[in-house]
């Protein structure tokens, strides 16, 4: 069962998107795979202290994107194939890079400086 207690919500992004992205990150990190169960919508709402309609909206989004399926007898669970995993990987990678570039631009870092910092840090780790 996927544990939502570690999800810390921010005030910047819609909560239902944060829930979906949290599940996607768990998938990308291989902490969730096909067959991994999700708590009920009401349980997610209680864990995160959010409106149940928001949890419902998150589950609907994840179902529409195809990486969870819901069976009335079993509940919701992760469903993955190569195409879905690749799409999630690309989406999260692009989001990470986008946020990084926006942050660098906000503090007026030059492209050259950013590339140098990445190169230095990549080689140090």
C-alpha positions as CSV (number, residue, x, y, z in Angstrom):
1,X,0.0,0.0,0.0
2,X,1.4,3.4,-1.0
3,X,2.0,5.6,2.0
4,X,0.8,9.2,1.6
5,X,1.9,10.3,5.1
6,X,5.3,11.6,3.7
7,X,3.6,13.9,1.2
8,X,4.1,17.5,2.2
9,X,1.7,19.8,0.4
10,X,2.8,23.3,-0.8
11,X,0.7,26.4,-1.4
12,X,1.9,26.9,-4.9
13,X,0.5,24.0,-6.9
14,X,-3.1,22.6,-6.9
15,X,-3.3,19.8,-4.3
16,X,-4.7,17.2,-6.8
17,X,-1.7,17.8,-9.0
18,X,0.7,17.4,-6.1
19,X,-1.0,14.1,-5.2
20,X,-0.6,12.8,-8.8
21,X,3.0,14.0,-9.0
22,X,3.7,12.3,-5.6
23,X,2.5,9.0,-7.0
24,X,4.5,9.5,-10.2
25,X,7.7,10.1,-8.2
26,X,7.1,6.9,-6.2
27,X,6.7,5.1,-9.5
28,X,9.9,6.7,-10.9
29,X,11.8,5.8,-7.8
30,X,10.5,2.2,-8.1
31,X,8.7,2.5,-4.7
32,X,5.5,1.7,-6.5
33,X,4.9,-0.8,-9.3
34,X,2.0,-2.5,-11.0
35,X,-0.3,-3.9,-8.4
36,X,0.7,-1.5,-5.6
37,X,-2.4,-0.6,-3.8
38,X,-3.5,3.0,-2.9
39,X,-5.5,4.0,0.1
40,X,-9.1,4.9,-0.5
41,X,-10.0,8.4,-1.6
42,X,-11.4,9.1,1.9
43,X,-8.3,7.7,3.6
44,X,-6.1,10.0,1.4
45,X,-8.2,13.0,2.3
46,X,-7.9,12.2,6.0
47,X,-4.2,11.6,5.8
48,X,-3.5,14.9,4.0
49,X,-6.3,16.8,5.8
50,X,-7.9,17.8,2.5
51,X,-11.4,17.8,1.1
52,X,-12.5,14.4,-0.2
53,X,-13.5,16.0,-3.5
54,X,-9.9,17.0,-4.0
55,X,-8.7,13.5,-3.4
56,X,-11.4,12.3,-5.9
57,X,-10.1,14.8,-8.4
58,X,-6.5,13.5,-8.0
59,X,-7.6,9.9,-8.5
60,X,-9.7,10.8,-11.6
61,X,-6.6,12.6,-13.0
62,X,-4.4,9.5,-12.3
63,X,-7.0,7.2,-13.9
64,X,-7.3,9.5,-16.9
65,X,-3.5,9.4,-17.3
66,X,-3.7,5.6,-17.2
67,X,-1.3,4.8,-14.3
68,X,-3.9,3.8,-11.8
69,X,-6.9,1.6,-12.2
70,X,-9.9,1.2,-9.9
71,X,-11.9,-2.0,-9.3
72,X,-14.9,-1.6,-7.1
73,X,-14.0,-4.9,-5.3
74,X,-10.3,-4.3,-4.8
75,X,-9.9,-0.5,-4.8
76,X,-7.3,1.5,-6.7
77,X,-3.9,0.2,-7.7
78,X,-0.9,1.2,-9.8
79,X,-0.9,0.0,-13.4
80,X,2.3,0.5,-15.5
81,X,3.6,-0.6,-18.9
82,X,6.7,0.6,-20.7
83,X,4.8,3.5,-22.4
84,X,3.3,4.8,-19.2
85,X,6.6,4.6,-17.3
86,X,8.5,6.4,-20.1
87,X,5.8,9.1,-20.2
88,X,6.1,9.6,-16.4
89,X,9.9,9.7,-16.5
90,X,9.9,12.3,-19.3
91,X,7.3,14.4,-17.6
92,X,9.0,14.5,-14.2
93,X,12.5,15.1,-15.8
94,X,11.2,18.0,-17.8
95,X,9.4,19.4,-14.7
96,X,12.6,19.1,-12.7
97,X,14.7,20.9,-15.3
98,X,12.1,23.5,-15.9
99,X,11.9,24.4,-12.2
100,X,15.7,24.5,-12.0
101,X,16.1,26.8,-15.0
102,X,13.3,29.1,-13.7
103,X,15.1,29.3,-10.3
104,X,18.4,30.0,-11.9
105,X,16.9,32.8,-14.0
106,X,15.2,34.3,-11.0
107,X,18.6,34.9,-9.4
108,X,20.1,36.1,-12.6
109,X,22.6,33.2,-13.1
110,X,24.0,33.1,-16.6
111,X,23.7,30.0,-18.8
112,X,27.5,29.7,-18.7
113,X,27.6,29.9,-14.9
114,X,24.8,27.3,-14.6
115,X,26.5,24.9,-16.9
116,X,29.8,25.3,-15.0
117,X,28.1,24.7,-11.7
118,X,26.4,21.6,-13.0
119,X,29.6,20.3,-14.5
120,X,31.5,20.8,-11.2
121,X,28.8,19.2,-9.1
122,X,28.3,16.3,-11.5
123,X,32.0,15.5,-11.3
124,X,32.1,15.9,-7.5
125,X,29.2,13.4,-6.9
